[in-house]
Amino acid sequence: SSSLGACIATVASRRRGRALTATTYDVSVFFSDAEVDDSTLIAATNALKAEGVSVEINDVDPIVELGAIEGVDSSTLETFKAQATAAAATMPPSPPPPPVSSPPPPPPPPDLIKDEDDAAATPRDFLGALLLACVTLLLF
């Protein structure tokens, strides 16, 4: 997702064959490790390697990277660095993750044997009881 970082692709080389042009690219992807965790990075790296893409992972300091961009004022960058350091120092530490709870117990096994006690009453049972009550009242 483009909201997680930035990607820069540059042409590294071109080769012409009979009817095809093969182009090689150097691709740099920049993202915050607060947004993309290590397991996601490892999964992406392994997927690229499985497709035959060579992968190199480097940690970079964003302040150094900003300083390498032509046109970025060094005094503004130093002010930004000081403000970022001060803001990071005032942030409370992140809370620990919640403990992993155990899974709920499994449901009880189903009743496989049914007898008279387990049978549910049906409307026919009620009609029979009502008929028996009426006959009893008429006879006695």
N, C-alpha and C positions, 0 to 999 in steps of 0.2 A: 504494500500500500504506500502511496506517495506521502501519506501523512506521517509515516514512520522514519523517513529519511530522504536522502537525495542520491541520484545515480548519474554518473558522468561516463559517457562512452565516447572513445576517440578511435579513429581508424589507425591500426598499427601497421598493416601491410595489405597490399592487393596483389593478387596473382591472376593472370589471365590464362585460361586453358583454351581449348578449341571453341567451345560455345558458352562456357561458364566463367564467371568471375568469382574468385574466392577472396573474401575479405576477412581479415582478422581484426578484432577489436580489443582494446584495453578498456576494461570497465572498472570504475571505482564506485563503491557504494558506501555512503556515509549514513550512519544512524546512531541514535543514542542507545547505550546499553541499558538505560532505564526503560526503553520502549521494546527492545528486542532481547529476549533472554538467551542464555548460552545454548539451551537445547534447540531452540529455533535456528540459531546460527549454525550449529553442528548439522542439523537436518538439511538445511539449505546447502551447506558445503558438500555434504555427502551426495546429495542429489545432483549437484553440478559435476562432481568428480565421476559419478556413475555415467554421465553423458559425455565424458571425455574432456571436460573443461578443466584447465589448470586453475587452481584456486590458491590465493595467498592472502592470509589474514594479518592485518597490522592494526595495532591500537595507535591512534593518533591523538594528540592534544589539539582540541578545537581552536585554542588561542594561537598556537603555532600555525595551524592551517589558515586561519584568518589573516595572520601576518604575511603569509606567502602570496596572498592575492594582491595583484597590482591595483593601486588606488585606495587601499584601506589605510586610513590615517593612523600612524603608530601611537600618537598621544591618545586618540579616541580608543584605540585597542587597549592601551594600558589602563585607562579609566574604566573600561568595560571589565577588564580582568580584575581590578581592585573591587569593583562593585559586585561582581559575581562571587568572588571569594568571601566578601563580607556577608552576602546573602546566604551562601551555603553554610557559613558558620552559625547563622541564627536559626537555621532549620532544625526542628527537633528530629531526633533519630526516628526512623520508620519503625512501627510496631512489629513485633515478631509475627510470623504467620500463625494462624489458628492451629491448634493441635488437630491431628488427624483422628477423627472418631472411628470407632469400630463399626462395621456394617450391622444393620439390624438383624435380629435372629430370623432364621428361615420360618416360613409359615408351617403350621402343623400339617402332617400328612393327611391326605383325604381319607374319609371313611369309605372303605371298599366293600364292607359287608353291611347290608341293610336288613333289618328285621322289623317286626310290627311296631316296636317302640320308636323307630326312626322315621316311619312313614308320616307324611304330613296329612292333615285332615283335608278331605275334599268336599265339595258341595253335596255330593251324593251321600256322604256320611251324615251330614246335617239333616238332609231330607229323611233319611232312614230313622234318625233319632226323633225327628218331629212326628213322623208317622207312628212310631211306637208310643210316643207320649199321647197322641190323639186316641189311639186304640185303647190305651190304658184308661184314659178318662171316660171313654164311652162304656167300657165294660165295668168299671167299678164305680 
